[in-house]
Amino acid sequence: MANRRELKKLIAQDCECIQFVCLLKSHETKADFAEIMQILNDVFEYQTEAIRRVSHANVGDKKAVKAYFNALWAYVEEKRMDVLRRIDALA
C-alpha cells in the first residue's frame, strides 16, 4: 500500500484531472457557468475531505487499517463517479 504522502498526491492529481475535464467540457458545450462552478466546488470539497481522511487515519491493528482505507476508497470512488456523471450531463 502507498504511504500517506503518495495517496494525498494521487488524490490531488485526480482532482486536477477532473477539474480540467470539467473545464474542457464546459468550453465545448457552453454550459451554464453556475453549474460549472458548483461542480468545481464539489471537486474541491471532495479533495479536501479525502485528504483529511488520509491524514487522520489513526487506527491500530492491520484489520482496522485495511477496513478504514477500504471505506476511504469507496468514498473516493463514489464522489469521483458522481462528479464525472455530472460533467457528462453538461449540455
C-alpha positions in Angstrom: 0.0 0.0 0.0 1.2 3.5 -0.8 2.2 5.8 2.1 0.1 8.8 3.1 2.1 11.3 1.1 1.7 9.4 -2.1 -2.1 8.9 -1.5 -2.5 12.6 -1.0 -0.6 13.4 -4.2 -2.7 10.9 -6.1 -5.9 12.4 -4.8 -4.8 15.9 -5.7 -3.7 14.8 -9.2 -7.0 13.0 -9.8 -9.0 16.1 -8.7 -6.8 18.3 -11.1 -7.7 16.0 -13.9 -11.4 16.1 -13.1 -11.3 19.9 -13.0 -9.5 20.0 -16.3 -12.1 17.7 -17.9 -14.9 19.8 -16.5 -13.4 23.0 -17.9 -12.8 21.3 -21.3 -16.4 20.0 -21.4 -17.8 23.5 -20.4 -15.8 25.1 -23.2 -17.0 22.6 -25.6 -20.7 22.7 -24.7 -21.1 26.3 -23.5 -22.7 25.1 -20.3 -24.2 27.2 -17.5 -21.4 29.0 -15.5 -23.1 28.5 -12.2 -23.4 24.7 -12.8 -19.7 24.5 -13.7 -18.7 26.4 -10.6 -20.8 24.1 -8.4 -19.1 21.1 -9.9 -15.7 22.6 -9.4 -16.6 23.5 -5.8 -17.8 19.9 -5.2 -14.5 18.6 -6.6 -12.6 20.9 -4.2 -14.7 19.6 -1.2 -14.2 16.0 -2.3 -10.4 16.6 -2.5 -10.3 18.3 0.9 -12.4 15.6 2.6 -10.4 12.7 1.1 -7.0 14.2 2.0 -8.3 14.9 5.5 -9.4 11.3 5.9 -5.9 10.1 4.7 -4.2 12.5 7.1 -6.2 11.5 10.2 -6.2 7.7 9.8 -5.2 6.8 13.3 -6.3 3.2 13.6 -4.4 0.5 15.4 -4.3 -3.0 14.0 -3.9 -4.1 10.4 -7.5 -5.2 10.0 -8.8 -1.9 11.2 -6.4 0.0 8.9 -7.5 -2.1 6.0 -11.1 -1.6 6.7 -10.5 2.2 7.1 -8.8 2.5 3.8 -11.3 0.3 2.0 -14.0 2.7 3.3 -11.9 5.6 2.2 -11.5 4.1 -1.3 -15.3 3.5 -1.5 -15.9 7.2 -0.6 -13.4 8.4 -3.2 -14.8 6.2 -5.9 -18.4 7.3 -5.1 -17.6 11.0 -5.2 -15.4 10.7 -8.3 -18.1 8.9 -10.3 -20.8 11.3 -9.1 -18.8 14.3 -10.3 -17.9 12.6 -13.6 -21.6 11.8 -14.3 -22.5 15.4 -13.6 -19.8 16.6 -16.0 -21.1 14.2 -18.7 -24.6 15.7 -18.2 -23.4 19.2 -19.0 -25.2 20.3 -22.1 
